[in-house]
């Protein structure tokens, strides 16, 4: 997920968020600002982190009024500090007030994900293991959240159910076993698609390898089991470690030797980065 892909598809989601927040009118703003007045406001960072989502932040105001001017002093992926001024916005004060919360919601959420991802990616630095996200995203926010993972130094796993084959426990149960599930996927899917299989123990791993799985997801296995799984998979399939991976426990997974570590926490548990629009005044 890159910035171009995100922005091509972003407007419908941004408009939906604006419609959620303004079903009829911004009654508070309209009560204190009855007519056009040019104003200026600053975007201020209130804690250290990694900024992500500046184009989305800008687009919120542009969809309300194409005449809003925004001067940015950093770019996505930059490290920002508490108290730093990130941008200045100039335009109709009614637009600045009405777009404030929606714009900040996107920017705070995306920057929080980028910040959390960067912290985990730094712990994996120097190893061969790549950090992946998952589909555990906020409904209608996936395009933004997966972009934020990339900004933070992570990599995107499959974007959605149409993007790749991942045979999990319930798929395997429905098919009648690992061997059957892999065979059915191989017969149904285009030959260019890799087949990933989730396993919970070494017996399932051996079965998946014998069935010809391309990637093995080691789900909630012990460190010792995963090390053995990596040995057994060497030269036969790539390996992915998954299951409750967080910033607090990822360090113990670095030396296992898996190709990938996936973490739902990147998107479902990252706290927001505190940002604020301050010092609004007429110009």
N, C-alpha and C positions, 0 to 999 in steps of 0.2 A: 504494500500500500504506500504510494507516494503522494506528494501534495497535489499534483495535477489530477490524478485519479480521484482523490478525495474531493477536490473542488468541483470537478465536472458533475459529481453526484450529490453535492452538498445542499444545494438550494432547497430542495423539497423538504429536507429534514430541518433546516434552519427555519423555513417558513412555518412548518408544523409547530416548532417550539415557540415561535412568535405568536401564532394563533392560539396556542395553549395559554399564553400569558396575557393576551389582549383579545378577548372574545368579542368585545364591543368597542370599548375605548379605554384609555388609561385615565380613569376618572380623577385620580389624584393630581397627575400632571396638568390635565386640562382645567382643573379647578384653580390652579395657581399661575398658570401660564396660558392666557387666553389668546395670544397672538404670537407671531414669529418674533424671536429675538435670537441674535447670534450669541453663542456661548462657547466656552472652552473648558475642558476638564482633563485631568491627568490620570493615566493608568499607573498605579503604584504597586510594587511588589511588597508584600508584608512578611515574607519569609524566604529563606534561601531555597533554590530549587532549579529545575530545568524548565524553560518555557516551551510550550507547544500549543498550536492552535491559533496563531496570530491572524492568519488569513480568514479563519472562520469567525473570529472576533470582529474583524473588519467587515466581513460580509453581512453580519447581523445589521449593522447600521446602514450599509449600502442598500440593503433591501428595503429599509424604511425610508431612506432618502439618499439618492445618488450624489447629492451635493456635500455630504459629510466628508471632511478632510481628516485623515489620520496620519500622523507622523510617527513612525516606529523607530525605536532606538536600539533594537536587537532583532534577532531572527530566531526561528524555531531551532531548538537544540542548544541555544546558548544557556550558560549558567547565569542565573540572576540572583541578586542579593536583596536581603531585607532592606527596605527603604529606597530601592532603586526605582527611578522613573523609567517606565517602559515605553510609554507613548503619550502623545497629546492628541486629543480629539477636538475638532472645531465644527460647529454646525448649529442647526436649529435646536435650541435648548429642549424643546419638547421631544425631539428624536433622541437626543443624548439621554434623557431621563427614561423614556419608554423602552429603549433598547438595552439599558444598562444591565439588568438582571440576566436576561437571556444570553447576552454576549459574555458576561462573566461566568455564567454556568458552564458554557462550552470551554472557555479558556482555563478556568480553574480545574475542571475535570481532566482535560487533556494534559495540562501541565503537571497535575498530580500523578497521572499515569507515567508520563515521561520521566519524572523525578524518581519514582519508585523503580521503574525499569532500569534507569541508569545505575541506581544503587546496587541492584542485583547483577547487572552486566559487568560492573566493575569487579565484583567478586569472582567472576568467571574469566577475567582477563588473563591471558597467557596460556589458557587451556584450549583444547580443540573444540570444546563444547559450546554450541550455540543456544542462546536463550530464546524460547518460543512462547508466543501467547496461545490462547485457546478461543473457543466460541463462547466462553462464559462472559459475555458482554452485556451491557445495558441495552434493552430493546430499542431499536432505531438509533443507537449510538455506535454501532459496531464500526462503521467506516471511519469515525473520528477516533475511537479508542485504539483501533489497530494501527492507525497512522501514528498516534502518540507513542505506541510501543516502539515503532521504527525510529522515531525521533530520539527516544531514550536509549537506543543502542540494541534493542531486541530485534527479533525476526518474526514474521507472521507465519503461523501455521495455516491450515486451510481457512479460507475466508468464510465459506458456508458449506452446506451439505452437497452442493453441486460441484464443489471444488476439489474433492479428493475422497478416497475410500479409506475409512477407518472403522475396522470391525471391532466393536466393543463387546462387552460381556453379553448384552442382550441380543446383539446381532448373532453372536456365536450360538447362543441358546436357541434362537429362532431357527438357525440353519441346522442345528443338531450336532455341532462340534466345530473345532477349529479347522480341521481338514476340509470339511464340507463347506464351511463359510468361505474359505480362501478359493476353493475350486469354483464355487458359484460366482464369486466376485470376478475371478479371472475370466470366466466364460462370458459374463455380462458386460463388463466394462471395456472401454477402448484399450488397446494394447499399450497406449502411451501413459496410462494411469498406473502409478505405484499403488501397491496394496499394503496398508499398515494394519497390524493386528495388535490388540491390547491383550497382554498376558499377565496373570497374577502369580505364577509360580514357574519353576524350571520345567516341569512336565509340559505345561502349555507352551512354553518357549520352544522346546524341542519339537513339538507337534507343528508349531507355526513355521519353524525353519524347514522341516521336512516337507511342508505344504508349499514352500516357495514364497513366503511373505518377503516383501522388500524392506519393510521397516517393522521393528518390534518395539511396541510401547510397554515398558516395564512399569506396571501400575501398582503403587503402594507396596513394593517389595523392599526387603531389608537391604542395607548397604552390601552385606556379604553376598546375598543372592544376586544383586545387580552386577557385582564384580564377576561372579561366575557366569552370569548371562552374557556379559560383554565378551568373555573368553569364548563361549560357545558360539556366539554370533559372528565372530571375527571372520571377515571375508565372505560371509553368507548374507548378512543383512545389516542395515543401519540400526542403531538403538536409540531409544528415547526414554528418558526417565520422567515419570509423571506421578502426581499424587501429593497434594498439600505442600507444594514447594513454595516457600516464602523467603523473604530476606533473612529471616532469623535462622533458617536451617540449610540454606543452599550451599554454604561453605563446605559442609561434610559430603556433598555430592560431587565436588570438583574433581576429585582423584579417581572416580569410578571408571572414567574413560568412555562414557556414553557420547554419542554424536550430538544429541540434543537434550535439553532440559525444558519441559513445558510447565508453565505456571499460570493457572487461572487467576491467581492473586494479582497479577499485573493489571488486570482490568476490573476484577470484582472487589478488590480490597485496598486498592491504592487510595490514600487520603488526598483530598484536593490540595492544590497549592493556593495559599491565601493571597488574593489579589483584590484590588479595590479601585474604583473610580472616585477621585477626591478633588477637592478645590474647584468645584464648578463655579464659574462666574461669567458675567456678560462681557462681551468684547465689542 
